[in-house]
């Protein structure tokens, strides 16, 4: 084979990867719509394929079965899109800003600012996951994994505050992480925004103010 053909082969491979990524994104967007409209039980693979305008076989290339598809859709929604979902959590732009911020109160305000978007994008999908996890062991593991990663992220944030001497003296790092998990819970978002009609900005400010007053020594 001549040297002149090699660049074309590399280009074709890149093009195929790009096309595969676009198809997977279309599948995930279609699955997102169908899971929300039909729930887990009603979101059949043929229905998702029809919504995406692809063959059923294409769905199985995008994710390992329906449970894997819901897991991928949830992760994409939590991360704010497929591009972010493919990054380690600490490299996602919003979390990167939290990590790099030195001022403890500002750090908590930046973290609070990530929460309305997370639940607006993923809250309803997390409800689908919760309901399905009671009868699908594979999804129970997905839910447990998400909870464990979330708690670990809160521990890391609490550790950053503790290392700078910013936590209230009576709080351990684990207690601070537990407070972060509780204040930033989906239950609070649902109660205040979905049920009581708070604006996302009001909810964000409540989370930030509650965390600052509860966690930081200078604001005790």
Phi, psi and omega in degrees: 000136185283157179299329187292341181276342187295314178303323180295320179296317179297318179298316181297320179296318178297319180297319179295320179296319180296318179295320178296321179294320179295320179294319179296320178298319179295320178297316181294320178296319178294317179298320177305310181297317184289319178299319180290322183282325190245350188075176184293314183297321183278350182272078180284155178300315177300324179294317179295319178299317178297317179298323181277344182073036181229169176286155178303321180300329179294325178299318182288339173281336181279331182198153181281079178084178185293321179297317178296327179292316177298318178301318180293321179294317179298314182297319179297318180294317179300320185279345183089026177129164185296323182299312178294323182298333180277352178267149167303147186307317185292348178262356178289140191307313182297317180288325177301318179295322177297312183299319186281341181291131182269323182290124186296319179294316178297322178302315180291324176295320178295320179293317178302326181293340178280341192286316180302319181295320179302310184283330175296320180283319194242352186303312181293324177293322177296327175294318175300316179298314180302314183293320182286330184296337180291341182234354181239102184306324180299322180281333173299321178292322177298314181297317178296322178295319177298315180298320180293319179294321180295315179297320179297321176297321178293323177297319180295319178295316178298321179296319177301318179293319181295320182295336177266005179069028187265342183286150172303144188300329183276356184263131169278166177299320179295319177297320178297319178297319179298321178295316178302313180299317185289312181296322183268021183288155175297327179301319179292319177299313181298318182295312187277317185271306185289315186270317186266352174081019176296150173284156175305324180293319178296318178297314178304313182294323177296315178300312182299311182296320180296316180294316181298312183292328185275327189259326194265135183298320184292345183244010182292000000 
